[in-house]
Amino acid sequence: MNGLKIICGHYGSGKTNFAINYAIDEARNGNDVTLVDMDLVNPYFTSSEYSDILKKNGINVISSAFACTNVESLALPALQMIFDSDDTVIIDAGGDDAGATALGRFSDMIKEKGYEMFYVTNMYRPFTSVPSDSADMMKDIEKACKLKATAIVNNSHLKEFTTVSTITDSVPYAKEVSEIAKIPLLFSTVPRNMINKLKENENFYPIDVYVTTVWEKGE
């Protein structure tokens, strides 16, 4: 399904890794996909590693070569191309309300085009460990970008220490965030190698780990 998808969330929630997975899955489903990095403070595309993965999957990448400058540097003509595109456009917004502020400059254009905004939350991060705190974080992001989240993505994990119980224990938390926020829980992500260990009656979304820290790479 073509359209504009915005991925937002707290720093450390794993929103960038989710955005990459989501983009690749959309492309594998036969859609033309453009992935845009709008994290002007902490851009993941400074390393060519992720853009290479995306491009190998046929995804058009608009990278944040303008990081640490002003948002107008990214705006034209890149953003105009986004609004004119028939692709499925996925925007990885900056983390927290500060990072999402850049989107606010284009909120009217985004609303006119039509969009979905997925709020990514992680129970195991200190500022979003309580459902009400996570819902408050979402509200701060909404205020900053002048857009409304349309669904929750539960991306609760403990990096390499993630277990099946890590995922299942987080589902009630995510459902409570959904209830407080009054928007649906889209699904809970799970490492692909664990998907067969989980019950089919819950809505789980298998993902691969693309984004890793320097110490996880052993560098």
VENBEL-V428906 format. One record per residue. N is the residue number from 1. RES is the residue in one letter. OMEGA is omega in whole degrees, 0 to 359 (none if undefined). BURIAL is 1 if it has 16 or more other ideal C-beta (glycine too) atoms within 10 Angstrom, else 0. Layout:
n-><N:N>
res-><RES:RES>
omega-><OMEGA:OMEGA>
burial-><BURIAL:BURIAL>
//
This chain:
n-><1:2:3:4:5:6:7:8:9:10:11:12:13:14:15:16:17:18:19:20:21:22:23:24:25:26:27:28:29:30:31:32:33:34:35:36:37:38:39:40:41:42:43:44:45:46:47:48:49:50:51:52:53:54:55:56:57:58:59:60:61:62:63:64:65:66:67:68:69:70:71:72:73:74:75:76:77:78:79:80:81:82:83:84:85:86:87:88:89:90:91:92:93:94:95:96:97:98:99:100:101:102:103:104:105:106:107:108:109:110:111:112:113:114:115:116:117:118:119:120:121:122:123:124:125:126:127:128:129:130:131:132:133:134:135:136:137:138:139:140:141:142:143:144:145:146:147:148:149:150:151:152:153:154:155:156:157:158:159:160:161:162:163:164:165:166:167:168:169:170:171:172:173:174:175:176:177:178:179:180:181:182:183:184:185:186:187:188:189:190:191:192:193:194:195:196:197:198:199:200:201:202:203:204:205:206:207:208:209:210:211:212:213:214:215:216:217:218:219>
res-><M:N:G:L:K:I:I:C:G:H:Y:G:S:G:K:T:N:F:A:I:N:Y:A:I:D:E:A:R:N:G:N:D:V:T:L:V:D:M:D:L:V:N:P:Y:F:T:S:S:E:Y:S:D:I:L:K:K:N:G:I:N:V:I:S:S:A:F:A:C:T:N:V:E:S:L:A:L:P:A:L:Q:M:I:F:D:S:D:D:T:V:I:I:D:A:G:G:D:D:A:G:A:T:A:L:G:R:F:S:D:M:I:K:E:K:G:Y:E:M:F:Y:V:T:N:M:Y:R:P:F:T:S:V:P:S:D:S:A:D:M:M:K:D:I:E:K:A:C:K:L:K:A:T:A:I:V:N:N:S:H:L:K:E:F:T:T:V:S:T:I:T:D:S:V:P:Y:A:K:E:V:S:E:I:A:K:I:P:L:L:F:S:T:V:P:R:N:M:I:N:K:L:K:E:N:E:N:F:Y:P:I:D:V:Y:V:T:T:V:W:E:K:G:E>
omega-><179:179:181:180:179:179:180:179:180:172:180:179:183:184:181:178:176:180:178:178:183:179:181:179:177:179:180:176:174:180:169:190:170:177:184:173:176:174:185:182:185:189:179:182:174:171:182:185:185:179:176:179:182:182:177:178:175:184:175:184:170:188:184:176:184:183:179:170:179:187:181:179:180:193:186:4:189:183:177:177:178:184:179:187:172:179:161:183:180:180:172:183:177:183:178:181:180:180:182:183:181:180:183:179:186:186:180:179:179:179:180:180:186:186:164:178:182:178:182:181:183:182:187:173:189:184:180:184:178:183:181:178:178:178:177:177:179:180:178:178:178:180:182:184:177:179:181:173:182:180:177:170:178:181:182:182:176:182:185:180:180:177:177:181:175:182:185:179:183:185:177:176:182:178:178:175:179:180:180:183:180:172:187:169:184:176:172:179:180:175:187:183:178:190:182:180:184:181:183:184:174:181:181:183:183:179:171:179:177:184:179:177:180:182:176:178:181:181:none>
burial-><0:0:0:1:1:1:1:1:1:1:1:0:1:1:1:1:1:1:1:1:1:1:1:1:0:1:1:0:0:0:1:0:1:1:1:1:1:1:1:1:0:0:1:1:1:0:0:0:0:1:1:0:1:1:0:0:1:0:1:1:1:1:1:1:0:1:1:0:0:0:1:0:0:1:0:0:0:0:1:0:0:1:0:0:0:0:1:1:1:1:1:1:1:1:1:1:1:0:1:1:1:1:1:1:1:1:0:0:0:1:0:0:0:0:1:0:1:1:1:1:1:1:1:1:1:0:0:1:0:0:1:0:1:1:1:0:1:1:1:0:1:1:0:1:1:1:1:0:1:0:0:1:1:1:1:1:1:0:0:0:0:1:0:0:0:1:1:1:0:1:1:0:1:1:0:1:1:1:0:1:1:0:1:0:1:1:1:1:1:1:1:0:0:0:1:0:0:1:0:0:0:0:0:1:1:1:1:0:1:1:1:0:0:0:0:0:0:0:0>
//
